[in-house]
Amino acid sequence: ICHGNKGDGQGNLVKREKILGVPSYADPGRNITVGSTYHVIYYGLNAMGSYANQLNETERWQVSEYVMKLKEDLTQ
């Protein structure tokens, strides 16, 4: 809903201008790794809150791996 289906930072909330400044996973200024993604999902970062209560450990790792796939797709 924030980062978009492709991870390009153009999710529904961004398009409706409810949230601004959501980064694309392909942003070269961001060193996104599977571990850093897990950390952000667990603890939150800036405007993104923690998802630790919504996702169990396995699900958090699955989402982290999915983010890495989206990042790879965007940079090809």
FISELO-222987 format. One record per residue: residue number from 1; residue in three letters; x, y, z of N, C-alpha, C in turn. Coordinates in pm, whole numbers, plus 50000, padded with zeros to 5 digits. Example, Ala and Ser with C-alpha at 12.3 -4.5 7.8 and 13.67 -1.06 7.14 Angstrom:
2
{nr=1, rest=ala, n.east=51319, n.north=49431, n.up=50780, ca.east=51230, ca.north=49550, ca.up=50780, c.east=51320, c.north=49670, c.up=50780}
{nr=2, rest=ser, n.east=51285, n.north=49775, n.up=50708, ca.east=51367, ca.north=49894, ca.up=50714, c.east=51290, c.north=50003, c.up=50787}
This chain:
76
{nr=1, rest=ile, n.east=50082, n.north=49880, n.up=50000, ca.east=50000, ca.north=50000, ca.up=50000, c.east=50087, c.north=50127, c.up=50000}
{nr=2, rest=cys, n.east=50211, n.north=50116, n.up=50047, ca.east=50301, ca.north=50233, ca.up=50049, c.east=50406, c.north=50224, c.up=49939}
{nr=3, rest=his, n.east=50481, n.north=50115, n.up=49939, ca.east=50592, ca.north=50101, ca.up=49843, c.east=50546, c.north=50061, c.up=49705}
{nr=4, rest=gly, n.east=50424, n.north=50014, n.up=49689, ca.east=50371, ca.north=49974, ca.up=49559, c.east=50393, c.north=49827, c.up=49529}
{nr=5, rest=asn, n.east=50315, n.north=49775, n.up=49437, ca.east=50322, ca.north=49634, ca.up=49400, c.east=50458, c.north=49596, c.up=49343}
{nr=6, rest=lys, n.east=50527, n.north=49691, n.up=49283, ca.east=50657, ca.north=49664, ca.up=49222, c.east=50772, c.north=49709, c.up=49312}
{nr=7, rest=gly, n.east=50741, n.north=49773, n.up=49425, ca.east=50846, ca.north=49824, ca.up=49512, c.east=50906, c.north=49955, c.up=49464}
{nr=8, rest=asp, n.east=50834, n.north=50024, n.up=49375, ca.east=50886, ca.north=50146, ca.up=49313, c.east=50849, c.north=50274, c.up=49389}
{nr=9, rest=gly, n.east=50788, n.north=50258, n.up=49508, ca.east=50752, ca.north=50376, ca.up=49588, c.east=50626, c.north=50444, c.up=49542}
{nr=10, rest=gln, n.east=50546, n.north=50374, n.up=49463, ca.east=50423, ca.north=50433, ca.up=49408, c.east=50299, c.north=50355, c.up=49449}
{nr=11, rest=gly, n.east=50286, n.north=50328, n.up=49577, ca.east=50170, ca.north=50257, ca.up=49629, c.east=50046, c.north=50346, c.up=49632}
{nr=12, rest=asn, n.east=49934, n.north=50287, n.up=49668, ca.east=49806, ca.north=50359, ca.up=49668, c.east=49808, c.north=50483, c.up=49757}
{nr=13, rest=leu, n.east=49868, n.north=50472, n.up=49876, ca.east=49871, ca.north=50588, ca.up=49964, c.east=49957, c.north=50700, c.up=49908}
{nr=14, rest=val, n.east=50061, n.north=50666, n.up=49837, ca.east=50146, ca.north=50768, ca.up=49773, c.east=50069, c.north=50834, c.up=49659}
{nr=15, rest=lys, n.east=50002, n.north=50755, n.up=49578, ca.east=49926, ca.north=50809, ca.up=49466, c.east=49814, c.north=50902, c.up=49513}
{nr=16, rest=arg, n.east=49757, n.north=50872, n.up=49631, ca.east=49651, ca.north=50957, ca.up=49685, c.east=49708, c.north=51073, c.up=49768}
{nr=17, rest=glu, n.east=49841, n.north=51081, n.up=49772, ca.east=49913, ca.north=51186, ca.up=49845, c.east=49883, c.north=51184, c.up=49994}
{nr=18, rest=lys, n.east=49858, n.north=51065, n.up=50048, ca.east=49838, ca.north=51050, ca.up=50193, c.east=49973, c.north=51037, c.up=50263}
{nr=19, rest=ile, n.east=50070, n.north=50978, n.up=50192, ca.east=50207, ca.north=50963, ca.up=50242, c.east=50300, c.north=51009, c.up=50131}
{nr=20, rest=leu, n.east=50400, n.north=51088, n.up=50166, ca.east=50495, ca.north=51136, ca.up=50066, c.east=50635, c.north=51084, c.up=50099}
{nr=21, rest=gly, n.east=50719, n.north=51074, n.up=49999, ca.east=50858, ca.north=51039, ca.up=50020, c.east=50885, c.north=50892, c.up=50043}
{nr=22, rest=val, n.east=50799, n.north=50804, n.up=49995, ca.east=50822, ca.north=50660, ca.up=50011, c.east=50925, c.north=50618, c.up=49907}
{nr=23, rest=pro, n.east=51036, n.north=50558, n.up=49952, ca.east=51143, ca.north=50526, ca.up=49857, c.east=51114, c.north=50403, c.up=49772}
{nr=24, rest=ser, n.east=51175, n.north=50402, n.up=49656, ca.east=51177, ca.north=50284, ca.up=49571, c.east=51284, c.north=50190, c.up=49624}
{nr=25, rest=tyr, n.east=51259, n.north=50060, n.up=49613, ca.east=51360, ca.north=49963, ca.up=49655, c.east=51484, c.north=49971, c.up=49566}
{nr=26, rest=ala, n.east=51472, n.north=50028, n.up=49449, ca.east=51585, ca.north=50037, ca.up=49356, c.east=51668, c.north=50164, c.up=49376}
{nr=27, rest=asp, n.east=51632, n.north=50248, n.up=49470, ca.east=51705, ca.north=50372, ca.up=49495, c.east=51852, c.north=50340, c.up=49524}
{nr=28, rest=pro, n.east=51943, n.north=50386, n.up=49437, ca.east=52085, ca.north=50352, ca.up=49456, c.east=52145, c.north=50410, c.up=49583}
{nr=29, rest=gly, n.east=52082, n.north=50509, n.up=49642, ca.east=52131, ca.north=50568, ca.up=49765, c.east=52100, c.north=50485, c.up=49889}
{nr=30, rest=arg, n.east=52022, n.north=50382, n.up=49872, ca.east=51984, ca.north=50295, ca.up=49984, c.east=52051, c.north=50160, c.up=49969}
{nr=31, rest=asn, n.east=52122, n.north=50120, n.up=50071, ca.east=52189, ca.north=49990, ca.up=50070, c.east=52095, c.north=49889, c.up=50135}
{nr=32, rest=ile, n.east=51994, n.north=49846, n.up=50061, ca.east=51894, ca.north=49754, ca.up=50113, c.east=51948, c.north=49612, c.up=50105}
{nr=33, rest=thr, n.east=51951, n.north=49545, n.up=50220, ca.east=51988, ca.north=49404, ca.up=50227, c.east=51873, c.north=49328, c.up=50290}
{nr=34, rest=val, n.east=51879, n.north=49196, n.up=50283, ca.east=51773, ca.north=49117, ca.up=50345, c.east=51772, c.north=49141, c.up=50496}
{nr=35, rest=gly, n.east=51889, n.north=49155, n.up=50556, ca.east=51897, ca.north=49180, ca.up=50699, c.east=51846, c.north=49317, c.up=50739}
{nr=36, rest=ser, n.east=51881, n.north=49419, n.up=50660, ca.east=51833, ca.north=49554, ca.up=50692, c.east=51682, c.north=49565, c.up=50673}
{nr=37, rest=thr, n.east=51630, n.north=49493, n.up=50576, ca.east=51486, ca.north=49491, ca.up=50553, c.east=51415, c.north=49427, c.up=50671}
{nr=38, rest=tyr, n.east=51468, n.north=49314, n.up=50718, ca.east=51411, ca.north=49247, ca.up=50835, c.east=51411, c.north=49341, c.up=50955}
{nr=39, rest=his, n.east=51522, n.north=49411, n.up=50975, ca.east=51535, ca.north=49504, ca.up=51087, c.east=51427, c.north=49613, c.up=51082}
{nr=40, rest=val, n.east=51405, n.north=49668, n.up=50963, ca.east=51304, ca.north=49773, ca.up=50949, c.east=51163, c.north=49717, c.up=50972}
{nr=41, rest=ile, n.east=51137, n.north=49598, n.up=50922, ca.east=51006, ca.north=49535, ca.up=50946, c.east=50985, c.north=49515, c.up=51096}
{nr=42, rest=tyr, n.east=51089, n.north=49473, n.up=51164, ca.east=51078, ca.north=49444, ca.up=51307, c.east=51069, c.north=49570, c.up=51393}
{nr=43, rest=tyr, n.east=51157, n.north=49666, n.up=51367, ca.east=51164, ca.north=49785, ca.up=51453, c.east=51098, c.north=49910, c.up=51395}
{nr=44, rest=gly, n.east=51077, n.north=49912, n.up=51262, ca.east=51025, ca.north=50033, ca.up=51197, c.east=51139, c.north=50129, c.up=51166}
{nr=45, rest=leu, n.east=51111, n.north=50227, n.up=51083, ca.east=51210, ca.north=50329, ca.up=51047, c.east=51137, c.north=50450, c.up=50992}
{nr=46, rest=asn, n.east=51167, n.north=50567, n.up=51048, ca.east=51103, ca.north=50692, ca.up=51005, c.east=50951, c.north=50678, c.up=51010}
{nr=47, rest=ala, n.east=50883, n.north=50703, n.up=50900, ca.east=50737, ca.north=50698, ca.up=50899, c.east=50681, c.north=50556, c.up=50899}
{nr=48, rest=met, n.east=50766, n.north=50456, n.up=50871, ca.east=50719, ca.north=50318, ca.up=50869, c.east=50727, c.north=50260, c.up=51009}
{nr=49, rest=gly, n.east=50614, n.north=50220, n.up=51060, ca.east=50610, ca.north=50160, ca.up=51192, c.east=50653, c.north=50014, c.up=51189}
{nr=50, rest=ser, n.east=50668, n.north=49957, n.up=51306, ca.east=50704, ca.north=49817, ca.up=51321, c.east=50589, c.north=49726, c.up=51279}
{nr=51, rest=tyr, n.east=50623, n.north=49613, n.up=51218, ca.east=50525, ca.north=49511, ca.up=51185, c.east=50550, c.north=49385, c.up=51268}
{nr=52, rest=ala, n.east=50626, n.north=49398, n.up=51377, ca.east=50662, ca.north=49283, ca.up=51460, c.east=50539, c.north=49214, c.up=51518}
{nr=53, rest=asn, n.east=50435, n.north=49289, n.up=51550, ca.east=50314, ca.north=49229, ca.up=51607, c.east=50222, c.north=49169, c.up=51501}
{nr=54, rest=gln, n.east=50237, n.north=49210, n.up=51376, ca.east=50150, ca.north=49160, ca.up=51269, c.east=50208, c.north=49038, c.up=51199}
{nr=55, rest=leu, n.east=50340, n.north=49023, n.up=51202, ca.east=50406, ca.north=48915, ca.up=51129, c.east=50494, c.north=48834, c.up=51225}
{nr=56, rest=asn, n.east=50488, n.north=48701, n.up=51213, ca.east=50579, ca.north=48621, ca.up=51295, c.east=50718, c.north=48621, c.up=51231}
{nr=57, rest=glu, n.east=50814, n.north=48559, n.up=51295, ca.east=50952, ca.north=48563, ca.up=51247, c.east=50965, c.north=48508, c.up=51105}
{nr=58, rest=thr, n.east=50902, n.north=48395, n.up=51077, ca.east=50909, ca.north=48335, ca.up=50943, c.east=50851, c.north=48429, c.up=50839}
{nr=59, rest=glu, n.east=50738, n.north=48490, n.up=50870, ca.east=50675, ca.north=48583, ca.up=50776, c.east=50761, c.north=48706, c.up=50752}
{nr=60, rest=arg, n.east=50827, n.north=48755, n.up=50856, ca.east=50915, ca.north=48871, ca.up=50839, c.east=51030, c.north=48838, c.up=50745}
{nr=61, rest=trp, n.east=51088, n.north=48719, n.up=50758, ca.east=51196, ca.north=48679, ca.up=50666, c.east=51141, c.north=48661, c.up=50525}
{nr=62, rest=gln, n.east=51019, n.north=48608, n.up=50512, ca.east=50960, ca.north=48592, ca.up=50378, c.east=50938, c.north=48728, c.up=50312}
{nr=63, rest=val, n.east=50888, n.north=48824, n.up=50386, ca.east=50869, ca.north=48959, ca.up=50331, c.east=51004, c.north=49019, c.up=50294}
{nr=64, rest=ser, n.east=51104, n.north=49000, n.up=50376, ca.east=51238, ca.north=49053, ca.up=50348, c.east=51293, c.north=48996, c.up=50218}
{nr=65, rest=glu, n.east=51277, n.north=48866, n.up=50198, ca.east=51322, ca.north=48802, ca.up=50074, c.east=51243, c.north=48854, c.up=49953}
{nr=66, rest=tyr, n.east=51113, n.north=48878, n.up=49974, ca.east=51029, ca.north=48930, ca.up=49866, c.east=51073, c.north=49072, c.up=49827}
{nr=67, rest=val, n.east=51107, n.north=49154, n.up=49925, ca.east=51157, ca.north=49288, ca.up=49897, c.east=51285, c.north=49279, c.up=49813}
{nr=68, rest=met, n.east=51372, n.north=49185, n.up=49845, ca.east=51496, ca.north=49170, ca.up=49768, c.east=51464, c.north=49129, c.up=49623}
{nr=69, rest=lys, n.east=51363, n.north=49045, n.up=49604, ca.east=51323, ca.north=49007, ca.up=49467, c.east=51270, c.north=49128, c.up=49392}
{nr=70, rest=leu, n.east=51186, n.north=49209, n.up=49457, ca.east=51135, ca.north=49330, ca.up=49393, c.east=51249, c.north=49424, c.up=49357}
{nr=71, rest=lys, n.east=51345, n.north=49438, n.up=49447, ca.east=51461, ca.north=49524, ca.up=49421, c.east=51537, c.north=49473, c.up=49298}
{nr=72, rest=glu, n.east=51558, n.north=49343, n.up=49290, ca.east=51629, ca.north=49285, ca.up=49177, c.east=51553, c.north=49309, c.up=49047}
{nr=73, rest=asp, n.east=51420, n.north=49291, n.up=49051, ca.east=51337, ca.north=49313, ca.up=48931, c.east=51344, c.north=49458, c.up=48884}
{nr=74, rest=leu, n.east=51350, n.north=49552, n.up=48979, ca.east=51356, ca.north=49694, ca.up=48944, c.east=51489, c.north=49736, c.up=48884}
{nr=75, rest=thr, n.east=51594, n.north=49666, n.up=48920, ca.east=51728, ca.north=49707, ca.up=48875, c.east=51774, c.north=49632, c.up=48750}
{nr=76, rest=gln, n.east=51689, n.north=49549, n.up=48695, ca.east=51726, ca.north=49477, ca.up=48572, c.east=51693, c.north=49558, c.up=48449}
